[in-house]
Structures are given as C-alpha cells and as structure tokens.
C-alpha cells in the first residue's frame, strides 16, 4: 500500500486538504484508494457541521490525480497536473459522508485518454455499500 505522505506528493493538495489515506492497488487503467478523513471534525471540506456526499467528488478527483501521477512516474515522466472539467451521471446514494464509520473506498477507472483529456468512471463506497458514483472529465495541464 502506498501511504498518505507518498501520495500527497503526487497531488497539488497539502496538509489536511490531502484527503486520501493510501493507495491499495493501481495499474495503468485503474486505482483504488482508501480515506478516513471523512470522519475528521477538522476536515477542510466540512460545512454546516458535516461533510455532504457531494464532497466525495473531491475524494474521487484526488484519486484520479494520484493515478495520473503514478502512471507518469512509471513512464519516467512528471505529471503536469490537471483540473476537473466536467461531471456526468453523478449519483448520490447518501446525503452525508461524515456519519459513515467505515473507511471510504475510492475507485477510479480510466475510460479514455486523448490529447491531454482523460475520462474516468468513479465510485466511492464503504463496507461494500455504494455512496456516490459518476464520470469525470479531467483536462491535463502541461508542465
């Protein structure tokens, strides 16, 4: 498992904004990460006393960014980062994440890569229960 400190070096987020705990598995097309920060009362995404399910999209986006960084490292390159350009088919199965006692499992699967754009399907779950899912388009930024 790739631990939090190593994966936080792959994304532009620092400190408590690096939401993921680690990477369980990954390959060129797919990544599985875990997170426990959804229960942290100091989570920087919390508002109005809690963490809404919609914030799970940020967890998925960080998993995608880590995937891009790991793939770039494997090719001997450096990732230029990227930004979330579009979301489709987002399904929220719960209202909030802060009441989920189990670690979050964040899966992202690359569906397409072309000309600096990436499309990922993602799912955030806990104890085998889907919490949210969708499809994200990510636009790469050049170094």
C-alpha positions as CSV (number, residue, x, y, z in Angstrom):
1,X,0.0,0.0,0.0
2,X,1.2,3.5,-0.9
3,X,0.9,5.6,2.3
4,X,-0.5,9.1,2.6
5,X,2.8,11.0,2.6
6,X,3.9,9.5,-0.6
7,X,0.7,10.0,-2.4
8,X,0.3,13.6,-1.2
9,X,3.5,14.4,-3.1
10,X,1.6,13.4,-6.3
11,X,-1.2,16.0,-6.0
12,X,-1.2,19.8,-5.5
13,X,-3.0,19.5,-2.2
14,X,-1.1,19.8,1.1
15,X,-1.8,19.2,4.8
16,X,-5.4,18.3,5.7
17,X,-6.6,19.0,2.2
18,X,-4.8,15.8,1.1
19,X,-7.9,13.7,1.9
20,X,-6.7,10.2,1.0
21,X,-5.1,7.7,3.4
22,X,-3.4,5.5,0.9
23,X,-3.5,3.6,-2.4
24,X,-4.5,-0.1,-2.1
25,X,-3.9,-1.0,-5.8
26,X,-3.4,0.5,-9.1
27,X,-2.4,-0.2,-12.7
28,X,-2.4,1.8,-16.0
29,X,-6.3,1.9,-16.1
30,X,-7.5,1.8,-12.5
31,X,-6.8,2.9,-9.0
32,X,-8.2,2.0,-5.6
33,X,-7.6,4.4,-2.6
34,X,-8.8,4.5,1.0
35,X,-9.7,7.5,3.1
36,X,-10.6,8.1,6.7
37,X,-10.6,11.9,6.7
38,X,-14.4,12.0,6.2
39,X,-14.8,11.4,9.9
40,X,-12.3,14.1,10.9
41,X,-14.1,17.1,12.5
42,X,-11.3,19.3,11.1
43,X,-11.8,18.1,7.5
44,X,-11.4,21.3,5.5
45,X,-14.5,20.5,3.3
46,X,-16.8,20.3,6.3
47,X,-19.5,23.0,6.3
48,X,-22.6,23.4,8.5
49,X,-21.4,20.8,10.9
50,X,-20.9,18.0,8.4
51,X,-19.5,16.6,5.2
52,X,-22.0,16.2,2.4
53,X,-21.9,13.3,-0.1
54,X,-21.2,15.7,-2.9
55,X,-17.8,16.3,-1.3
56,X,-17.0,12.7,-2.3
57,X,-16.3,14.0,-5.7
58,X,-13.2,15.7,-4.4
59,X,-12.0,12.4,-2.9
60,X,-12.5,10.8,-6.4
61,X,-10.7,13.7,-8.1
62,X,-7.7,13.2,-5.8
63,X,-7.7,9.5,-6.6
64,X,-7.6,10.4,-10.3
65,X,-4.8,12.9,-9.7
66,X,-2.8,10.3,-7.8
67,X,-3.4,7.8,-10.6
68,X,-2.1,10.3,-13.2
69,X,1.0,10.9,-11.1
70,X,1.7,7.2,-10.5
71,X,1.3,6.5,-14.3
72,X,3.6,9.4,-15.1
73,X,6.2,8.1,-12.6
74,X,6.0,4.6,-14.1
75,X,6.8,6.1,-17.5
76,X,9.7,8.1,-16.1
77,X,7.9,11.4,-16.5
78,X,6.5,14.1,-14.2
79,X,2.8,14.8,-14.1
80,X,1.7,18.3,-15.0
81,X,-1.4,18.0,-13.0
82,X,-4.9,18.7,-14.3
83,X,-8.3,20.1,-13.5
84,X,-11.8,18.7,-13.3
85,X,-13.6,20.0,-16.4
86,X,-16.9,18.1,-16.3
87,X,-19.0,15.7,-14.4
88,X,-21.7,13.4,-15.7
89,X,-24.1,10.8,-14.3
90,X,-23.3,11.6,-10.7
91,X,-25.4,9.5,-8.4
92,X,-25.5,10.3,-4.6
93,X,-26.7,7.3,-2.6
94,X,-26.4,9.0,0.7
95,X,-26.8,12.6,1.9
96,X,-23.6,12.8,4.1
97,X,-20.3,11.1,4.4
98,X,-19.3,12.2,8.0
99,X,-21.6,9.6,9.6
100,X,-20.1,6.7,7.7
101,X,-18.0,4.8,10.2
102,X,-16.0,2.6,7.8
103,X,-13.1,3.8,5.7
104,X,-14.1,5.2,2.2
105,X,-13.0,3.1,-0.8
106,X,-12.4,5.3,-3.8
107,X,-12.1,3.6,-7.2
108,X,-11.4,5.4,-10.5
109,X,-11.1,3.7,-13.8
110,X,-9.7,5.5,-16.9
111,X,-12.1,5.1,-19.8
112,X,-10.4,7.4,-22.3
113,X,-7.2,9.3,-22.8
114,X,-6.8,11.6,-25.7
115,X,-5.0,14.9,-26.4
116,X,-4.5,15.8,-22.7
117,X,-8.0,14.8,-21.7
118,X,-9.0,11.9,-19.5
119,X,-12.4,10.4,-18.7
120,X,-12.7,8.4,-15.5
121,X,-15.6,6.5,-14.0
122,X,-15.5,6.7,-10.3
123,X,-17.3,5.2,-7.3
124,X,-17.0,5.9,-3.6
125,X,-18.2,3.2,-1.3
126,X,-17.9,2.0,2.3
127,X,-18.2,-1.6,3.5
128,X,-19.4,-2.6,0.0
129,X,-22.2,0.0,0.0
130,X,-22.1,2.5,-2.9
131,X,-22.2,6.1,-1.6
132,X,-21.7,8.0,-4.8
133,X,-20.6,7.4,-8.4
134,X,-20.2,9.2,-11.7
135,X,-18.0,10.1,-14.6
136,X,-15.4,12.9,-14.7
137,X,-13.6,14.6,-17.5
138,X,-10.1,15.8,-16.5
139,X,-8.0,18.2,-18.6
140,X,-4.3,17.9,-18.2
141,X,-2.1,20.9,-17.5
142,X,1.3,21.0,-19.2
143,X,4.4,21.5,-17.1
